[in-house]
Amino acid sequence: MRGKSAPELPVVVRKSAIQGRGVFATRDIEKGARVVEYVGERITHDEAEDRYDDEEMRRHHTFVFSIDDKHCVDASVGGNEARFINHSCEPNAFTRVVRSRIFVIAGRDIAKGEEVLYDYWYTTDDSYTPDDLRRMYPCRCGVETCRGTLAAIAAKKPKKKSADGTTARKRLRNGSR
């Protein structure tokens, strides 16, 4: 007797008009359905910072997805199709962390052939200005309401400086790459 096989994923990776490769629906996906799980190596944020130095990278590009304050998933090691899902300021999907597992969920009905997109909502410390974020983490989604960056832009608080007068910049924490 054969065991039950895993259902075929409703997505495929191919070239995207937004950025590099993207993930596209191979069939209609209903709102609320799990599209794919974001998988990879589970590491600490400190390990991620050692692997990927944003200040040294020519262009920010990682597959690191934050699970909580201590842990993240690096999909460049053991990752799947989910690592190629692109950002949009008007997404058709979102992510949900359930018992330390990351799922991409359809936020609305997604038609066969449509690119699956979610809002990365990268978060940074207060030392980054909106112009910094747009330069360092530019958005290419092209929607009318595009904020110009993969990062969340919140009302800025006054910058906190350390005793030596410098402003600390922490590694980007995000809901994805």
C-alpha positions in Angstrom: 0.0 0.0 0.0 1.4 3.4 -1.0 1.6 6.2 1.5 -0.2 9.4 0.9 1.9 11.8 -1.2 2.2 15.5 -0.5 -0.1 17.6 -2.7 1.6 19.4 -5.6 2.4 23.0 -4.9 0.0 25.5 -6.6 3.0 27.6 -7.7 6.0 27.6 -10.0 9.1 29.8 -10.1 9.8 31.7 -13.3 11.1 35.1 -14.5 9.3 38.1 -12.9 8.8 41.5 -14.3 9.2 42.9 -10.8 12.6 41.4 -9.8 14.6 38.4 -10.9 12.6 35.3 -10.4 9.1 35.2 -8.9 6.5 32.7 -7.9 3.4 32.3 -10.0 0.1 30.4 -9.4 -0.3 27.2 -11.5 -4.0 27.1 -10.6 -6.6 29.4 -9.0 -5.9 29.8 -5.3 -8.7 30.8 -3.0 -8.4 33.6 -0.4 -7.2 32.2 2.9 -5.5 29.1 1.4 -2.0 28.2 2.4 0.1 28.8 -0.7 3.5 27.5 0.4 5.6 27.1 3.5 8.8 29.2 3.7 11.5 26.8 4.7 15.2 26.7 5.1 17.9 26.5 7.8 16.8 27.8 11.3 19.5 30.1 12.7 19.7 32.9 15.2 19.7 36.6 14.2 23.3 36.8 15.3 24.2 34.0 12.9 22.3 35.8 10.1 24.2 39.0 10.8 27.5 37.1 10.6 26.5 35.7 7.2 25.0 38.8 5.6 26.4 42.2 6.3 24.1 44.8 4.9 26.7 47.5 5.0 29.2 45.4 3.0 26.7 44.1 0.4 26.5 45.8 -2.9 22.8 45.2 -3.0 20.6 43.9 -0.2 19.6 40.4 -1.2 19.1 37.6 1.3 16.5 34.9 1.9 16.4 35.5 5.7 12.9 35.5 7.2 12.5 36.5 10.9 10.4 34.1 13.0 10.8 35.9 16.4 13.2 38.1 18.3 15.8 35.3 18.4 15.4 33.1 15.4 15.0 33.3 11.6 15.0 31.0 8.6 17.7 31.3 6.0 16.1 29.9 2.8 19.4 30.1 0.9 20.2 26.8 2.8 17.5 24.1 2.2 14.9 26.6 1.0 12.1 26.1 -1.5 10.0 28.1 -4.0 8.8 30.5 -1.3 12.2 32.2 -1.2 11.5 33.7 -4.6 8.2 35.4 -3.7 8.6 39.1 -4.5 7.5 42.1 -2.5 4.6 44.3 -3.4 3.1 47.4 -1.7 -0.3 46.0 -2.8 0.2 42.2 -2.1 -2.2 39.4 -2.9 -0.7 37.2 -0.1 0.7 37.6 3.5 2.7 35.6 5.8 1.8 34.0 9.1 4.1 32.3 11.7 2.4 29.3 13.3 4.4 27.4 15.9 7.7 28.7 14.4 6.7 27.7 10.9 6.2 30.3 8.2 3.3 30.1 5.8 2.4 32.2 2.8 -1.4 32.7 2.8 -3.6 34.0 -0.1 -4.9 37.4 1.1 -7.4 37.4 -1.8 -8.3 35.0 -4.6 -5.2 34.6 -6.8 -5.8 33.7 -10.4 -3.9 31.0 -12.3 -0.8 32.7 -13.9 -0.7 35.6 -11.4 2.5 36.3 -9.5 2.2 35.7 -5.8 3.3 38.7 -3.8 3.5 39.8 -0.2 4.6 42.9 1.6 8.0 42.3 3.2 7.6 45.1 5.8 11.3 45.1 6.7 11.8 46.9 9.9 14.9 48.9 10.8 16.1 51.1 13.7 15.3 54.8 13.8 18.6 55.8 12.3 17.4 55.1 8.8 15.5 58.0 7.0 12.8 57.2 4.5 15.3 58.3 1.8 17.9 55.9 3.2 15.3 53.1 3.0 14.3 53.9 -0.5 18.0 54.0 -1.6 19.1 50.9 0.3 16.0 48.7 -0.1 14.2 50.0 -3.2 10.8 48.6 -4.2 10.1 47.7 -7.8 6.5 46.6 -7.5 5.3 49.5 -9.7 1.8 49.9 -8.1 0.3 53.4 -7.8 0.5 53.3 -4.0 4.2 52.1 -3.9 6.1 53.6 -0.9 9.4 53.1 -2.8 11.0 50.7 -0.4 10.7 47.1 0.9 10.9 48.6 4.4 8.1 49.8 6.6 8.2 53.6 6.9 6.9 54.7 10.2 6.7 58.1 11.9 10.3 58.9 12.8 11.3 59.4 16.4 14.4 61.5 17.3 17.6 59.5 16.7 19.2 58.1 19.8 22.9 58.5 19.9 25.4 56.4 21.9 27.9 57.9 24.4 30.4 58.4 21.6 27.8 60.4 19.5 27.3 57.7 16.8 24.0 56.3 15.8 23.7 52.5 15.9 22.4 50.8 12.9 21.0 47.3 13.4 20.6 44.6 10.8 17.4 44.7 8.9 14.7 42.6 10.6 11.9 41.5 8.4 9.0 39.4 7.5 11.0 37.8 4.7 14.3 38.0 2.7 
